[in-house]
């Protein structure tokens, strides 16, 4: 496994953790987000838990739903 892979995994976990925190802080459930993304709750759960890769499209849509700038999740 290339050395950059671990950093990618760590960054992904950090971003997903910050998305979950922002969701909680704004009072949104997974159901709120999944309905806005037009995906199943199970599909969103898998994204947030890291089981399914977070696509750029979903990431940007989640940022919009949470009314956050994308860079918020990288600081």
C-alpha positions as CSV (number, residue, x, y, z in Angstrom):
1,X,0.0,0.0,0.0
2,X,1.4,3.4,-1.0
3,X,2.3,5.7,2.0
4,X,-0.1,8.4,0.9
5,X,-3.0,6.0,1.4
6,X,-2.9,6.3,5.2
7,X,-3.1,10.0,5.0
8,X,-6.0,9.8,2.6
9,X,-7.8,7.5,5.1
10,X,-7.0,9.8,8.0
11,X,-8.3,12.8,6.1
12,X,-11.5,11.0,5.1
13,X,-12.1,10.0,8.7
14,X,-11.5,13.6,9.8
15,X,-13.9,15.0,7.2
16,X,-16.6,12.5,8.0
17,X,-16.3,13.1,11.7
18,X,-16.6,16.9,11.2
19,X,-19.7,16.3,8.9
20,X,-21.3,14.2,11.7
21,X,-20.5,16.9,14.3
22,X,-21.9,19.7,12.1
23,X,-25.0,17.6,11.5
24,X,-25.5,17.1,15.3
25,X,-24.8,20.8,16.0
26,X,-27.5,21.8,13.5
27,X,-30.0,19.3,14.9
28,X,-30.2,17.3,11.7
29,X,-30.7,13.5,11.7
30,X,-29.3,11.2,9.2
31,X,-32.9,11.0,7.8
32,X,-32.9,14.8,7.2
33,X,-29.7,14.5,5.2
34,X,-30.6,11.4,3.2
35,X,-33.9,12.8,2.2
36,X,-32.2,16.0,0.8
37,X,-29.6,13.8,-1.0
38,X,-32.4,11.5,-2.3
39,X,-30.7,8.4,-1.0
40,X,-31.7,5.8,1.6
41,X,-30.9,6.2,5.2
42,X,-28.8,3.1,5.0
43,X,-26.8,4.6,2.1
44,X,-26.2,7.8,4.1
45,X,-25.2,5.8,7.2
46,X,-22.7,3.9,5.1
47,X,-21.2,7.2,3.8
48,X,-21.0,8.8,7.2
49,X,-19.5,5.7,8.8
50,X,-16.9,5.4,6.0
51,X,-18.2,2.1,4.6
52,X,-19.0,3.8,1.3
53,X,-16.8,6.4,-0.3
54,X,-17.9,10.0,0.0
55,X,-18.2,11.3,-3.5
56,X,-17.4,14.9,-4.4
57,X,-21.1,15.4,-5.5
58,X,-22.4,14.1,-2.1
59,X,-19.8,16.1,-0.2
60,X,-20.8,19.4,-1.9
61,X,-24.5,18.6,-1.4
62,X,-23.9,17.9,2.3
63,X,-22.1,21.2,2.6
64,X,-25.0,22.9,1.1
65,X,-27.6,21.2,3.3
66,X,-25.6,22.0,6.4
67,X,-25.0,25.5,5.1
68,X,-21.2,25.2,5.5
69,X,-18.3,26.0,3.2
70,X,-16.4,22.9,2.1
71,X,-13.1,24.1,3.6
72,X,-14.9,24.0,7.1
73,X,-14.4,20.3,7.1
74,X,-10.6,20.5,6.4
75,X,-9.6,23.0,9.0
